[in-house]
Amino acid sequence: MSTYPAELLERILKEVRATDWPGLKNCALVSPTFLHIARQILFGCVNINLDGDVATSAVGSSTRLSTGHFLEFLANDRQTASCIRQMSIRKKLSFQPQQSDDNWQESATSLSKLLPKLTRLLHLSIHSSSLSDWTTFSIDLHNVLMKFSHTPTLQTLELFYLTLNPEELMSLTRLPGLTLCCINVIPINGPARRRSSPTNILDPQPSPPSLETRLRDLTINPKHTVSNPEDVWMILKASEKVLTSLACVPSPHDSKLMSMNTQISNFL
């Protein structure tokens, strides 16, 4: 099998993925060559569900694992974690009693162990909730999510319903592509988040590796209920010299853009 070009095998296995996901997992058992290619496809796009009950191992897969076990598997298998190109982190909030501090700390610890293994992550999406920003319930969890946003290889970032301070917001200008949906910007000395655990796993305010502005494509869905809606737009002014396209989305549930992609120089 090793005599076949890797590009041909990859194309074949991608066709298998489209029609037979379990078959693709079986193909990984054929040979080391098949394993390498199949693993790239199986774990290229991963969803992390912090609800604690289930996590989807890969987009399109029916395999379900507890979130803790799945994150532990990825953190302990550098080869598999390095296959991840696209990741989504989310949690559904309900009107049930809030998650305990220990559970938030466990999520923060598990994610922090995975982070150094993500050496090829290109696209990241973090979904909080319109009911309440769960990333503010633990400073450790919030800080590790911000470190995910500063992954050196990251090209595009999508943030939904998160609460950021101005410094955190401006640090995102180092990314080529950014989507901000209903972001709430608060002063650094604004409403405090929950305290971190006594054995804090992260610095209180993690710094990005670089503040070089590289933001070219920006999509914003403003949160109209915030007291100072112009705060989220300060990232636009900071990126005016390199920004090439801007899109305004009228609703987080509407896929159509209210504003067309256009040369930013037309209206700055």
Secondary structure as GFF3:
##gff-version 3
##sequence-region A 1 268
A	DSSP	alpha_helix	6	19	.	.	.	ID=ss1
A	DSSP	alpha_helix	21	27	.	.	.	ID=ss2
A	DSSP	alpha_helix	32	42	.	.	.	ID=ss3
A	DSSP	beta_strand	45	49	.	.	.	ID=ss4
A	DSSP	beta_strand	55	56	.	.	.	ID=ss5
A	DSSP	beta_strand	64	65	.	.	.	ID=ss6
A	DSSP	alpha_helix	67	76	.	.	.	ID=ss7
A	DSSP	alpha_helix	78	81	.	.	.	ID=ss8
A	DSSP	beta_strand	86	90	.	.	.	ID=ss9
A	DSSP	alpha_helix	101	114	.	.	.	ID=ss10
A	DSSP	three_ten_helix	115	117	.	.	.	ID=ss11
A	DSSP	beta_strand	123	127	.	.	.	ID=ss12
A	DSSP	three_ten_helix	134	136	.	.	.	ID=ss13
A	DSSP	alpha_helix	139	149	.	.	.	ID=ss14
A	DSSP	beta_strand	156	160	.	.	.	ID=ss15
A	DSSP	beta_strand	163	164	.	.	.	ID=ss16
A	DSSP	alpha_helix	166	171	.	.	.	ID=ss17
A	DSSP	three_ten_helix	172	174	.	.	.	ID=ss18
A	DSSP	beta_strand	177	181	.	.	.	ID=ss19
A	DSSP	beta_strand	184	185	.	.	.	ID=ss20
A	DSSP	beta_strand	217	221	.	.	.	ID=ss21
A	DSSP	three_ten_helix	229	233	.	.	.	ID=ss22
A	DSSP	alpha_helix	234	238	.	.	.	ID=ss23
A	DSSP	beta_strand	245	248	.	.	.	ID=ss24
A	DSSP	three_ten_helix	264	266	.	.	.	ID=ss25
###
